[in-house]
Amino acid sequence: MAIHMGGRILWEWIIVAFRLVEKLLDTKLFKLLNIFVNRFSCNNTIPGPKEIPLLGHLHLFSPLGPYKMEKLQDAFFDLHRQFGPIVRLKLGVEMVVVFNPEDAKTVLHSDGRYPFRPPMKALLNYRKSNPQLYNRMGLFSDNGEDWLYMRKLTDSLVKANVAESYLQHQSEVADHFMDYVESHLNGENIMEDVLMHLYKYTQEAFGVVCFGGRLGCISESTLGSKVNSAVCMSLESIAKTMLGIPWWKFNIHTSSYKNLCQAQECLRSVTEKYLENASSINESERGVYLNFLLNNKELDRRDLTLLSLELFHAGIDATASIIAFCLYYISKDPKVQNKVLNEIDDVIGDGDITTESLMKVKYLRACLNETYRMNPTAAGTARILSKPMTLSNYTVNKGTFVLCCHPAMCRDEKYVDDPNVFCPERYLPDSPISKPPPFVSLPFSNGARMCPGKRFAQQEIILFLIKFFMKFGCSYEGEEVGSIMRLNMMPDKPINLKIIHR
Ligand code: HEM
């Protein structure tokens, strides 16, 4: 035991000495040695399930294992229960999962100028092998200087006056969708699988921003359904190629990799087509954001297409899932629904929706915040550490993939009273029920890499909910709905809503 301890202390000193020399000599050889030292120095001591050589922990997600990849969140909850606030996991990639807000704060506050998100390597591989179509790797998948270049092009999206300038257009899209609801009810006034319908709203509402006009997704357009299935296929295949054995590295193209390529190509060509149409729209009608992009003469056409593709892609899925979950929770609780309806009658009545009125519906906004807490769309915030740091008393090395698991924190009694109860009151000012502490619920993440679409997403969602509840009430009688993972978290079963005309 003493020898073992002595050996360990010596090893730790070797690491300290190595780091000092490394500071002085930033050579390739040292980088290689560093990988070796990292491999054997720290992460092994972080608790985690038993590994199998080569497979790591993938066996836990095999048909014989206790977990399912699409229910990754349940696996995280269980691992947290078994191993505590920090867990080591190897699912194709090695990662450290943290379950407390202090660690999340430490990770996100040390982000620096270039927060490094684990890249979607299969997607990078596909884009790199098609340089005639892709000049850069994109906002989602890239890191470093190229990421910052693309990110700066989204700066204006986070400005209040830019989002405001689209309110009228997006309001018309929401009105159109309410008519669509009327004509898509079955004989019992049920709208089946609302999420599938909501994609049409989110495509159309953000299409106005990306492509400067109406795309026709709410009408029965074949292009709309094509985009819809391509987005679903793309998200699912990116998730499948991220976790698990990277067969594509050996030039073995699994169905997931093939689907990824096919979906990306479909989205890219549709985006090109939409952008072509946009060029013929009068500049005064195109909207400020698209004008800003199209007037940037230095912007490579391939970068313009990729940015528009990624923004459009990002805007559809998470926004629709959140609206679906929010309708689900409000439809299940008549007391909550009454408060929502009364507030909308009081604040909006039959009047127009303005930026001010979007802010005034405080109870509805609390329902939305509670929906983000109950069913966040991101499985967590993922970063590759840019420097070593102490997390839950363990030293975690530079270069480690850390996932801050907010969905688990959001359902942890340590941070939230009655965490499994939908209680919007938590988010009301002066409420006796306290809201979760900072860094527990972070639906749009935090820092330089946080979601640039937050302002638009909030506007589209609140606008939708107001328009919906001005016209309808709803109820739900099916089984309880949870989340499954498809890159984003989404409802795990169809939500069939009974619609009641007001
Ligand atoms: C309810 C809706 C949405 C939610 C919950 C959401 C959430 C998130 C989260 C958690 C991230 C990861 C941030 C990080 O790693 O720190 C992200 C990134 C991103 N989101 Fe959203 N998002 C939503 C809607 C949108 C919309 C409408 C857009 C369209 C502009 C958008 C565009 C993006 C982009 C481009 C990124 C990558 C940013 C980067 O890596 O720099 N999102 N979003």
Residues whose N, C-alpha, C, O or C-beta is under 5 A from the ligand:
A	BS01	HEM	L139 F140 R151 E310 L311 A314 G315 A318 T319 I322 T377 A378 A382 L442 P443 F444 S445 N446 R449 M450 C451 P452 G453 F456 A457
